[in-house]
Amino acid sequence: MMRFFPWLWHRLSRELSIRSKFLVVNLLALAVTAIVSVVILIQVRRAMTVNAVQSERMIITQTANTLEGTTETIRTVMSTVATMPFLSRVSSTEEVEEFLGRTQTAIFARDFFQTVQALERQSNATAIRIYVNDDLQAVCDHYSFTDVFAPVSLIRSSYWYGIFAGQPGRSSLFCPSFYLTNREKDTLGDLAYVQKIMAFGVSDAEPAGADADGAANALKYANMYIAVYFDSSRIGQILQENRHGNGSVYYLVNSRDNLVLASDEGLAGLYHMDYAGIPEAVDSRTDFRQISVLGSEVYMAYRDITGTDWRLVCCIPADSIFRKEQRLFTRIIEIYLAVILTVLAFHLILSDSMTKRLSYATQHIGVRQDGQLKKLPENEKSSDEIGRLMEAYNMAAMENVRLLKEQEETKDRLQLSEARALQAQINPHFLYNMLDMINWLNVSGRSEEASRAIQSLSRFYKLALAGGKFMTTLADELQQLEAYVALQNMRFGDRIRFYIDVPDALMDCTLPSLVLQPIVENAILHGINEKESKEGDVVLMAWEETDPGTHMTDLVITVSDNGVGIPEERLNQILDGGPPQAGSGTNIAICNTHLRLQLLYGPSRGLSFRSVPGEGTEVEVRVPKMY
């Protein structure tokens, strides 16, 4: 017996065919699964019955927490607005017009309106309005460009205004839809949270025994109302998502016994209970309690929504509270039977085809998106088809990774070599012209000017060649350009005015050497020098741009001149390597510069031209922002 089990395991795991292994495993799995499933289903049925009410208790708690999160957001918006320095100072000042005219007030007002706009965009609030009394009418007039401030006359007909009038001691109120005017519901939101702001130095507490006139006198010191409007659809969605099913209802009732919102208004009316009587009827906040409503047995629970006077009530008919669990239990049995029948029906087909498919996989295993073969996880050696397939395939996968890596390195070296070859194509005509000019200065006896020209030429080529470096900084590139323009001005009699407008923060950005010089040369030789006056301006500017889609930042440089411009038909040929202008090689340098940038950074980078004949040309250089 001690030797039997090792022998049996060896036969099952190493010597049986794939088809036989599948048959044995499936039979064992079905037998074990059947036994375990029967035990589990019995326990599940018992647990479903015991935990049905407990589950509903968790759901109503979750619903209440979600509602509290929504109302907490609205109360946070209200707190943010009510504590803004501008609003507190407006409500406490006695000389309103003089206060509004101050410079400091304008600063506070700007921050206030920016905050209100941000809250309306980013929070659950649909609108924020501040209704001011007649004493603060100047605020509405002064900020007539916005509808944040409005006269209190617009909401005097609202139900919520009447509540504040009748309860002078009340400072805030969550308003159901019918508390609002039609204008508020149509344009602002069908629910609102309102807070009263009292005048400076006036208490909002009404003395005991005050009559109606006394209440009216107290009300006049409430110099503004802040209203944060929001949409009932979000709260309605929360109530609908968490209710048990048909026949059950979630509804919200406030301390004035008004229905705020319900998942089903008809059922809310059927199961309605007075706000004050709900705790007594349910008896406990922690569990559902079965009560009788109009002759029907109903499970009922409630939760108070923190920060509001709302009370969330859940009512579920007793005959349906276990219906969902019964359906789930039945569905589990149906699925299990379907799985067993499916496995038995397709076992022979699957096991018969498995060997053929595994053999085929040795020749046709897939490739990843980067071109590498997917390496299979290593396993102990075995004599069946799977073992041989894994061993052969993994060897091929490792070789594939090595070859792809070599190919990628070769591609990178080739790309860099092409870019360096293009960089090396520096126009020699400039050097010839400078040497001729220096020779002419010496022959003319202007040795000091010739010396300055030699120094400028040496500085230009020292920066241009960059000590053999492929990349340079924008600061060094600009120094090289200044030396180049100085040489051209010696040659053409100081007719070129060169302006640079680059932020200091971009000076250390890197870019390939000799990117800007061909562009400036093109602006001087073929833009300004072809004008009748042969003088003009070259302006270089730089800034950074961030793509909102990819979040990648580019360094953008523009070189503008007020030369003769480029005809439209010629403009389309510049970057395609068309015929050079006026017989020079400048266009070749421009084309090579464009190709270098695209080789290094991709087709979205490089040069672009904009030109108006007779007015000038602007060239844009776009490279990734790097340091």
C-alpha positions as CSV (number, residue, x, y, z in Angstrom):
1,M,0.0,0.0,0.0
2,M,2.9,2.4,0.8
3,R,4.3,1.8,-2.7
4,F,0.9,1.9,-4.4
5,F,0.2,5.6,-4.0
6,P,3.5,6.9,-5.4
7,W,3.2,4.5,-8.3
8,L,-0.4,5.7,-9.0
9,W,0.6,9.3,-8.8
10,H,3.5,8.8,-11.2
11,R,1.2,7.1,-13.6
12,L,-1.4,9.9,-13.4
13,S,1.0,12.8,-13.6
14,R,3.8,11.6,-16.0
15,E,2.7,8.6,-18.1
16,L,-1.0,9.1,-19.0
17,S,-1.9,10.9,-22.1
18,I,-3.5,14.4,-21.9
19,R,-6.9,13.0,-22.7
20,S,-6.7,10.4,-19.9
21,K,-5.5,13.1,-17.4
22,F,-8.5,15.3,-18.3
23,L,-10.9,12.4,-17.8
24,V,-9.5,11.5,-14.4
25,V,-9.3,15.1,-13.2
26,N,-12.8,16.0,-14.4
27,L,-14.3,12.9,-12.7
28,L,-12.5,13.7,-9.4
29,A,-13.4,17.4,-9.6
30,L,-17.1,16.6,-10.3
31,A,-17.3,14.2,-7.4
32,V,-15.6,16.5,-4.9
33,T,-17.5,19.5,-6.1
34,A,-20.9,17.7,-5.9
35,I,-20.2,16.7,-2.2
36,V,-18.9,20.1,-1.2
37,S,-21.6,22.0,-3.1
38,V,-24.4,20.1,-1.4
39,V,-23.0,21.0,2.0
40,I,-22.3,24.6,1.1
41,L,-25.8,25.1,-0.4
42,I,-27.4,23.9,2.7
43,Q,-25.4,26.3,4.8
44,V,-25.9,29.1,2.4
45,R,-29.7,28.7,2.6
46,R,-29.6,28.9,6.3
47,A,-27.3,31.9,6.3
48,M,-29.5,33.7,3.7
49,T,-32.5,33.3,5.9
50,V,-30.7,34.4,9.1
51,N,-28.9,37.4,7.4
52,A,-31.6,38.8,5.2
53,V,-32.7,41.4,7.7
54,Q,-29.1,42.1,8.7
55,S,-28.2,42.7,5.1
56,E,-31.0,45.3,4.7
57,R,-29.7,47.0,7.8
58,M,-26.3,47.3,6.3
59,I,-27.9,48.7,3.1
60,I,-29.9,51.4,4.8
61,T,-26.7,52.4,6.8
62,Q,-24.8,52.6,3.6
63,T,-27.5,54.6,2.0
64,A,-27.6,57.0,4.9
65,N,-23.8,57.4,4.8
66,T,-23.9,58.2,1.1
67,L,-26.6,60.8,1.7
68,E,-24.6,62.3,4.5
69,G,-21.6,62.5,2.2
70,T,-23.7,64.4,-0.4
71,T,-25.2,66.8,2.2
72,E,-21.8,67.2,3.8
73,T,-20.4,68.4,0.4
74,I,-23.2,71.0,0.3
75,R,-22.6,72.1,3.9
76,T,-18.9,72.4,3.1
77,V,-19.7,74.7,0.1
78,M,-21.9,76.8,2.3
79,S,-19.2,77.0,5.0
80,T,-16.6,78.0,2.4
81,V,-18.8,80.8,1.0
82,A,-20.1,82.1,4.4
83,T,-16.6,82.4,5.8
84,M,-15.0,84.3,2.9
85,P,-13.5,87.6,4.0
86,F,-15.4,89.6,1.4
87,L,-18.8,88.4,2.4
88,S,-18.3,88.8,6.2
89,R,-17.0,92.4,5.6
90,V,-20.0,93.3,3.3
91,S,-22.5,92.0,5.9
92,S,-20.9,93.9,8.7
93,T,-20.1,97.3,7.1
94,E,-22.3,100.3,7.6
95,E,-21.0,102.4,4.7
96,V,-21.6,100.0,1.9
97,E,-20.8,102.2,-1.1
98,E,-17.6,103.5,0.5
99,F,-16.6,99.9,1.3
100,L,-17.2,98.7,-2.2
101,G,-15.0,101.5,-3.6
102,R,-11.9,100.4,-1.7
103,T,-9.0,98.7,-3.5
104,Q,-8.8,96.0,-0.9
105,T,-12.4,95.3,-1.4
106,A,-11.8,94.6,-5.1
107,I,-9.1,92.1,-4.1
108,F,-11.5,90.3,-1.7
109,A,-14.3,90.4,-4.3
110,R,-12.1,88.8,-7.0
111,D,-11.1,85.9,-4.7
112,F,-14.8,85.6,-3.6
113,F,-16.2,85.3,-7.2
114,Q,-13.4,83.0,-8.3
115,T,-14.1,80.7,-5.3
116,V,-17.9,80.7,-6.1
117,Q,-17.3,79.8,-9.7
118,A,-14.9,77.0,-8.7
119,L,-17.4,75.6,-6.3
120,E,-20.2,75.6,-8.9
121,R,-18.0,73.8,-11.3
122,Q,-16.3,71.2,-9.0
123,S,-18.8,70.4,-6.3
124,N,-22.4,68.9,-6.2
125,A,-23.8,72.5,-6.0
126,T,-25.6,73.6,-9.2
127,A,-25.7,77.3,-8.3
128,I,-24.9,79.7,-5.4
129,R,-26.9,82.8,-4.8
130,I,-26.8,85.5,-2.1
131,Y,-30.0,87.4,-1.6
132,V,-29.5,90.8,0.1
133,N,-32.0,93.2,1.7
134,D,-32.6,96.8,0.6
135,D,-29.7,98.0,2.8
136,L,-27.3,96.1,0.6
137,Q,-28.9,96.9,-2.7
138,A,-25.6,98.7,-3.6
139,V,-23.9,95.3,-3.7
140,C,-26.2,94.1,-6.5
141,D,-25.7,97.3,-8.4
142,H,-21.9,97.3,-8.0
143,Y,-21.6,93.7,-9.2
144,S,-24.3,93.7,-11.8
145,F,-22.0,91.8,-14.1
146,T,-22.7,88.6,-12.1
147,D,-25.9,87.0,-10.8
148,V,-24.4,85.7,-7.6
149,F,-25.9,88.7,-5.7
150,A,-29.7,89.2,-6.1
151,P,-32.3,91.3,-4.2
152,V,-34.3,89.5,-1.5
153,S,-37.5,90.5,-3.3
154,L,-36.9,87.6,-5.7
155,I,-37.5,85.0,-3.0
156,R,-40.0,86.7,-0.7
157,S,-42.7,84.5,-2.2
158,S,-40.8,81.3,-1.4
159,Y,-41.9,78.9,1.3
160,W,-38.5,78.9,2.9
161,Y,-38.4,82.6,3.2
162,G,-41.7,82.4,5.1
163,I,-40.1,79.8,7.5
164,F,-37.3,82.1,8.3
165,A,-39.8,84.9,8.8
166,G,-41.8,82.8,11.2
167,Q,-38.8,81.4,13.1
168,P,-36.4,84.4,13.7
169,G,-34.1,82.1,15.7
170,R,-33.5,79.7,12.8
171,S,-30.1,80.2,11.1
172,S,-30.1,77.5,8.3
173,L,-32.5,75.2,6.5
174,F,-32.4,72.3,4.0
175,C,-35.2,73.0,1.6
176,P,-37.3,70.4,-0.3
177,S,-38.4,71.2,-3.8
178,F,-41.8,72.8,-2.9
179,Y,-40.0,75.2,-0.5
180,L,-38.5,76.9,-3.6
181,T,-40.1,79.3,-6.2
182,N,-40.6,78.1,-9.7
183,R,-37.8,80.4,-10.9
184,E,-35.4,78.8,-8.5
185,K,-36.4,75.3,-9.5
186,D,-36.3,76.1,-13.3
187,T,-32.9,77.9,-13.3
188,L,-30.9,77.0,-10.2
189,G,-31.8,73.7,-8.7
190,D,-34.8,71.9,-7.2
191,L,-33.2,71.4,-3.7
192,A,-31.3,74.0,-1.6
193,Y,-29.4,74.6,1.6
194,V,-30.1,78.2,2.9
195,Q,-28.2,80.0,5.7
196,K,-29.2,83.4,7.2
197,I,-26.5,86.1,7.7
198,M,-27.3,88.6,10.4
199,A,-26.2,92.2,10.5
200,F,-23.1,93.1,12.5
201,G,-23.9,93.4,16.2
202,V,-27.5,92.1,16.0
203,S,-28.5,88.8,17.6
204,D,-30.8,86.5,15.6
205,A,-32.5,85.3,18.7
206,E,-36.1,86.6,19.2
207,P,-37.1,87.5,22.7
208,A,-39.7,85.2,24.3
209,G,-43.3,86.2,23.7
210,A,-42.5,88.4,20.6
211,D,-45.5,89.1,18.5
212,A,-45.6,89.1,14.7
213,D,-44.4,92.7,14.5
214,G,-41.5,91.8,16.7
215,A,-40.6,88.9,14.4
216,A,-40.8,91.2,11.4
217,N,-38.5,93.7,13.1
218,A,-36.0,91.0,13.9
219,L,-36.1,89.8,10.3
220,K,-35.0,93.2,8.9
221,Y,-31.6,92.6,10.5
222,A,-31.0,89.5,8.5
223,N,-29.3,91.4,5.8
224,M,-28.6,88.4,3.5
225,Y,-29.4,84.8,2.8
226,I,-26.9,82.4,1.2
227,A,-28.5,79.7,-0.9
228,V,-26.6,76.7,-2.2
229,Y,-28.8,74.9,-4.8
230,F,-28.3,71.3,-5.8
231,D,-30.0,68.7,-8.0
232,S,-32.4,66.1,-6.5
233,S,-31.5,63.6,-9.2
234,R,-28.3,62.5,-7.3
235,I,-30.2,61.8,-4.0
236,G,-33.0,60.2,-6.0
237,Q,-30.5,57.9,-7.6
238,I,-29.1,56.9,-4.3
239,L,-32.6,56.0,-3.0
240,Q,-33.4,54.1,-6.1
241,E,-30.2,52.1,-6.3
242,N,-30.4,50.7,-2.7
243,R,-34.1,49.9,-2.3
244,H,-34.9,46.2,-2.0
245,G,-37.2,45.9,-5.0
246,N,-40.8,46.2,-6.1
247,G,-43.0,47.0,-3.1
248,S,-40.2,48.5,-1.0
249,V,-39.5,52.2,-0.6
250,Y,-36.9,54.6,0.7
251,Y,-38.1,58.1,1.5
252,L,-36.7,61.2,3.3
253,V,-38.9,63.3,5.7
254,N,-37.9,66.5,7.5
255,S,-38.7,67.8,10.9
256,R,-41.7,69.7,9.6
257,D,-43.1,66.4,8.5
258,N,-42.6,67.3,4.8
259,L,-41.7,64.6,2.3
260,V,-38.3,65.6,0.8
261,L,-37.8,62.9,-1.7
262,A,-38.8,59.2,-2.2
263,S,-37.9,56.3,-4.4
264,D,-41.6,55.9,-5.0
265,E,-43.9,58.7,-4.0
266,G,-47.0,56.5,-4.0
267,L,-45.5,53.9,-1.6
268,A,-44.0,56.8,0.5
269,G,-47.5,58.1,1.0
270,L,-48.8,54.6,1.8
271,Y,-46.2,53.9,4.5
272,H,-45.9,57.5,5.6
273,M,-45.3,58.1,9.4
274,D,-45.0,61.3,11.4
275,Y,-41.4,62.5,11.8
276,A,-41.7,62.5,15.6
277,G,-43.5,59.1,15.8
278,I,-40.9,57.2,13.7
279,P,-38.5,56.4,16.6
280,E,-41.3,55.2,18.8
281,A,-42.8,53.0,16.1
282,V,-39.5,51.4,15.1
283,D,-38.2,51.4,18.6
284,S,-34.5,50.9,17.7
285,R,-32.2,52.5,15.1
286,T,-30.1,49.4,14.8
287,D,-32.5,46.8,13.4
288,F,-35.6,46.5,11.2
289,R,-38.8,46.0,13.1
290,Q,-41.9,44.4,11.7
291,I,-45.0,46.7,12.1
292,S,-48.5,46.7,10.7
293,V,-49.4,49.5,8.3
294,L,-53.0,49.6,6.9
295,G,-53.3,45.9,7.5
296,S,-50.0,45.0,5.8
297,E,-46.9,43.6,7.6
298,V,-43.9,45.7,6.9
299,Y,-40.3,45.7,8.0
300,M,-39.3,49.3,8.8
301,A,-36.0,51.0,9.8
302,Y,-34.7,54.6,9.8
303,R,-31.6,56.6,10.1
304,D,-31.1,60.3,10.9
305,I,-29.0,62.2,8.3
306,T,-26.3,64.0,10.2
307,G,-26.1,67.8,9.7
308,T,-29.7,68.0,8.5
309,D,-33.2,67.6,9.9
310,W,-33.8,64.8,7.4
311,R,-34.8,61.3,8.5
312,L,-34.3,58.4,6.1
313,V,-37.0,55.7,6.3
314,C,-36.9,52.3,4.7
315,C,-40.1,50.1,4.4
316,I,-40.0,46.6,2.9
317,P,-43.1,44.3,2.8
318,A,-42.6,41.2,5.0
319,D,-43.6,38.8,2.2
320,S,-40.8,40.1,-0.1
321,I,-37.9,40.6,2.2
322,F,-36.6,37.1,1.6
323,R,-37.6,37.0,-2.1
324,K,-34.2,38.1,-3.4
325,E,-32.4,35.5,-1.3
326,Q,-34.8,32.7,-2.5
327,R,-34.2,33.7,-6.2
328,L,-30.4,33.8,-5.6
329,F,-30.5,30.3,-4.0
330,T,-32.5,28.9,-6.9
331,R,-30.2,30.6,-9.4
332,I,-27.1,29.0,-7.7
333,I,-28.7,25.5,-8.1
334,E,-29.6,26.2,-11.7
335,I,-26.1,27.4,-12.5
336,Y,-24.5,24.4,-10.8
337,L,-26.6,21.9,-12.7
338,A,-25.9,23.7,-15.9
339,V,-22.2,23.6,-15.3
340,I,-22.2,19.8,-14.5
341,L,-24.2,19.1,-17.7
342,T,-22.0,21.3,-19.8
343,V,-18.8,19.7,-18.5
344,L,-20.1,16.2,-19.2
345,A,-21.4,17.1,-22.6
346,F,-18.1,18.8,-23.8
347,H,-15.6,16.7,-22.0
348,L,-14.9,14.2,-24.8
349,I,-14.7,17.0,-27.4
350,L,-12.3,19.1,-25.3
351,S,-10.0,16.2,-24.3
352,D,-9.9,14.8,-27.8
353,S,-8.8,18.1,-29.3
354,M,-6.4,19.2,-26.5
355,T,-3.4,17.1,-27.8
356,K,-3.8,18.4,-31.3
357,R,-4.0,22.0,-30.1
358,L,-1.0,21.7,-27.9
359,S,1.1,20.2,-30.7
360,Y,0.0,23.0,-33.0
361,A,0.9,25.6,-30.3
362,T,4.6,24.6,-30.6
363,Q,4.7,26.3,-34.0
364,H,2.1,29.1,-33.5
365,I,2.4,30.6,-30.0
366,G,1.5,34.3,-30.0
367,V,3.8,37.4,-30.0
368,R,3.5,40.4,-27.7
369,Q,2.9,43.9,-29.1
370,D,6.6,44.7,-28.8
371,G,7.5,41.8,-31.0
372,Q,8.8,39.5,-28.2
373,L,7.6,35.9,-27.8
374,K,5.6,35.3,-24.6
375,K,7.8,33.2,-22.4
376,L,6.0,30.3,-20.7
377,P,6.5,29.8,-16.9
378,E,9.2,27.3,-16.2
379,N,8.1,24.0,-14.8
380,E,9.7,20.6,-13.8
381,K,10.6,18.4,-16.7
382,S,8.0,15.9,-17.7
383,S,7.6,13.4,-20.6
384,D,4.2,14.5,-21.8
385,E,3.5,16.9,-24.7
386,I,3.2,20.0,-22.4
387,G,6.7,19.5,-20.9
388,R,8.4,19.2,-24.3
389,L,6.5,22.1,-25.7
390,M,7.5,24.4,-22.8
391,E,11.1,23.5,-23.0
392,A,11.4,24.1,-26.8
393,Y,9.3,27.2,-26.8
394,N,11.2,28.9,-23.9
395,M,14.5,28.4,-25.7
396,A,13.1,30.1,-28.8
397,A,11.6,32.9,-26.7
398,M,14.9,33.7,-25.0
399,E,16.7,33.8,-28.4
400,N,13.9,36.1,-29.7
401,V,14.5,38.6,-26.9
402,R,18.2,38.7,-27.6
403,L,17.7,39.3,-31.3
404,L,15.1,42.0,-30.8
405,K,17.4,43.8,-28.3
406,E,20.2,43.8,-30.8
407,Q,17.9,45.0,-33.6
408,E,16.7,47.9,-31.4
409,E,20.3,48.9,-30.5
410,T,21.3,48.9,-34.2
411,K,18.3,51.0,-35.0
412,D,19.2,53.6,-32.4
413,R,22.8,53.8,-33.6
414,L,21.7,54.2,-37.2
415,Q,19.2,57.0,-36.3
416,L,21.9,58.9,-34.3
417,S,24.4,58.4,-37.1
418,E,21.9,59.9,-39.6
419,A,21.3,62.9,-37.4
420,R,25.0,63.5,-36.9
421,A,25.5,63.3,-40.7
422,L,22.9,65.9,-41.3
423,Q,24.4,68.1,-38.6
424,A,27.7,68.0,-40.4
425,Q,26.3,69.6,-43.5
426,I,27.2,73.2,-42.5
427,N,27.0,75.7,-45.3
428,P,30.6,76.6,-46.3
429,H,29.6,79.7,-48.2
430,F,29.4,81.7,-45.0
431,L,33.0,80.9,-44.1
432,Y,34.2,81.8,-47.6
433,N,32.4,85.2,-47.4
434,M,33.7,86.0,-44.0
435,L,37.3,85.2,-45.0
436,D,36.9,87.4,-48.1
437,M,35.6,90.2,-45.8
438,I,38.5,89.8,-43.4
439,N,41.0,89.9,-46.2
440,W,39.4,93.0,-47.6
441,L,39.5,94.7,-44.2
442,N,43.3,93.9,-43.9
443,V,44.0,95.2,-47.5
444,S,42.0,98.4,-46.7
445,G,44.2,98.9,-43.6
446,R,41.3,98.4,-41.1
447,S,43.2,95.9,-39.0
448,E,41.2,96.6,-35.8
449,E,37.9,95.7,-37.5
450,A,39.6,92.7,-39.1
451,S,40.7,91.5,-35.7
452,R,37.2,91.9,-34.2
453,A,35.9,89.9,-37.2
454,I,38.4,87.1,-36.6
455,Q,37.5,87.0,-32.9
456,S,33.7,86.9,-33.7
457,L,34.3,84.2,-36.4
458,S,36.3,82.1,-33.9
459,R,33.7,82.5,-31.2
460,F,30.9,81.6,-33.8
461,Y,32.6,78.3,-34.8
462,K,33.7,77.4,-31.3
463,L,30.0,77.6,-30.2
464,A,28.7,76.1,-33.5
465,L,30.9,73.1,-33.4
466,A,30.2,72.7,-29.6
467,G,33.4,70.8,-29.0
468,G,32.1,67.9,-31.0
469,K,29.0,67.7,-28.8
470,F,25.8,66.7,-30.4
471,M,23.6,68.7,-28.0
472,T,23.9,72.2,-26.7
473,T,22.0,74.6,-24.4
474,L,19.7,77.3,-25.6
475,A,21.9,79.9,-23.9
476,D,25.0,78.7,-25.9
477,E,22.9,78.6,-29.1
478,L,21.8,82.2,-28.6
479,Q,25.5,83.3,-28.0
480,Q,26.4,81.6,-31.3
481,L,23.6,83.5,-33.0
482,E,24.7,86.8,-31.6
483,A,28.2,86.2,-32.9
484,Y,26.8,85.2,-36.3
485,V,24.6,88.4,-36.6
486,A,27.6,90.5,-35.5
487,L,29.6,89.1,-38.4
488,Q,26.8,89.7,-40.9
489,N,26.5,93.3,-39.7
490,M,30.2,93.8,-40.3
491,R,29.6,92.5,-43.8
492,F,26.4,94.4,-44.6
493,G,27.0,97.6,-42.6
494,D,25.0,97.1,-39.4
495,R,21.7,96.9,-41.2
496,I,20.4,93.9,-39.2
497,R,18.7,94.5,-35.8
498,F,18.6,91.3,-33.8
499,Y,16.2,91.0,-30.8
500,I,16.0,88.1,-28.3
501,D,13.1,87.5,-25.9
502,V,13.7,84.3,-24.0
503,P,12.8,83.6,-20.3
504,D,15.8,82.9,-18.0
505,A,14.1,79.6,-16.9
506,L,14.5,78.2,-20.5
507,M,18.1,79.1,-21.0
508,D,19.3,75.7,-19.7
509,C,17.0,73.7,-22.0
510,T,18.9,71.5,-24.4
511,L,18.5,71.1,-28.2
512,P,20.7,69.8,-31.1
513,S,23.5,72.1,-32.1
514,L,23.1,74.4,-35.2
515,V,19.3,74.3,-35.2
516,L,18.7,78.1,-35.1
517,Q,21.7,79.4,-37.2
518,P,20.3,78.2,-40.6
519,I,17.0,79.8,-39.8
520,V,18.5,83.2,-38.9
521,E,20.8,83.0,-41.9
522,N,17.7,82.4,-44.1
523,A,15.9,85.4,-42.6
524,I,18.9,87.7,-43.3
525,L,20.0,86.5,-46.7
526,H,16.6,85.7,-48.3
527,G,14.3,87.9,-46.2
528,I,15.9,91.2,-45.3
529,N,18.7,91.5,-47.9
530,E,16.2,91.0,-50.7
531,K,14.4,94.2,-49.6
532,E,15.1,97.4,-51.4
533,S,16.4,99.0,-48.2
534,K,18.4,95.9,-47.3
535,E,17.8,96.5,-43.6
536,G,15.3,95.0,-41.1
537,D,14.6,93.2,-37.8
538,V,15.0,89.6,-36.7
539,V,13.2,88.7,-33.5
540,L,13.7,85.4,-31.6
541,M,11.2,84.3,-28.9
542,A,10.8,81.1,-26.9
543,W,8.3,79.7,-24.5
544,E,7.0,76.3,-23.3
545,E,3.7,74.5,-24.2
546,T,2.0,71.5,-22.6
547,D,-0.2,69.1,-24.6
548,P,-3.3,68.6,-22.5
549,G,-3.8,65.1,-23.9
550,T,-0.3,63.7,-23.5
551,H,0.9,66.1,-20.7
552,M,4.2,66.4,-22.5
553,T,5.9,69.8,-22.5
554,D,7.5,71.2,-25.7
555,L,10.1,74.0,-26.1
556,V,8.8,76.3,-28.8
557,I,11.1,78.9,-30.5
558,T,10.1,81.3,-33.2
559,V,12.3,83.4,-35.5
560,S,10.5,86.3,-37.2
561,D,11.7,88.8,-39.8
562,N,10.2,91.7,-41.6
563,G,11.7,90.8,-44.9
564,V,10.2,90.2,-48.3
565,G,8.3,87.1,-47.2
566,I,7.9,83.8,-49.1
567,P,5.4,83.1,-51.9
568,E,2.8,80.5,-51.1
569,E,3.9,78.1,-53.8
570,R,7.5,78.3,-52.6
571,L,6.5,77.9,-48.9
572,N,5.3,74.4,-49.5
573,Q,8.6,73.3,-51.0
574,I,11.0,74.5,-48.3
575,L,10.8,71.5,-46.0
576,D,10.7,69.0,-48.9
577,G,14.2,69.8,-50.0
578,G,13.1,71.8,-53.1
579,P,15.4,74.0,-55.2
580,P,17.4,76.5,-53.1
581,Q,16.5,80.2,-53.1
582,A,18.6,82.4,-55.3
583,G,21.0,79.7,-56.0
584,S,22.2,79.3,-52.3
585,G,22.4,76.3,-50.2
586,T,20.4,77.8,-47.3
587,N,17.3,75.8,-48.1
588,I,19.3,72.6,-47.9
589,A,20.4,73.5,-44.4
590,I,16.8,74.3,-43.4
591,C,15.6,71.0,-44.8
592,N,18.4,69.1,-43.0
593,T,17.6,70.9,-39.7
594,H,13.9,69.8,-40.1
595,L,15.0,66.2,-40.9
596,R,17.4,66.1,-37.9
597,L,14.6,67.1,-35.5
598,Q,12.2,64.6,-36.9
599,L,14.7,61.8,-36.8
600,L,15.5,62.6,-33.1
601,Y,12.0,63.4,-31.8
602,G,9.4,62.1,-34.2
603,P,7.1,63.6,-36.9
604,S,5.3,65.9,-34.4
605,R,8.5,67.9,-33.9
606,G,10.5,70.0,-36.3
607,L,10.1,73.3,-38.3
608,S,6.9,75.0,-39.6
609,F,6.7,78.2,-41.7
610,R,4.2,81.1,-41.8
611,S,4.8,83.9,-44.2
612,V,3.0,86.9,-45.8
613,P,4.7,88.1,-49.0
614,G,5.9,91.7,-48.6
615,E,5.5,91.6,-44.8
616,G,7.8,88.9,-43.5
617,T,8.3,85.3,-42.4
618,E,8.0,83.4,-39.1
619,V,9.6,80.0,-38.5
620,E,8.6,77.9,-35.5
621,V,11.0,75.3,-34.0
622,R,9.4,72.7,-31.7
623,V,11.4,70.2,-29.6
624,P,10.8,68.4,-26.3
625,K,11.6,70.5,-23.3
626,M,14.6,68.8,-21.7
627,Y,17.5,69.9,-19.4
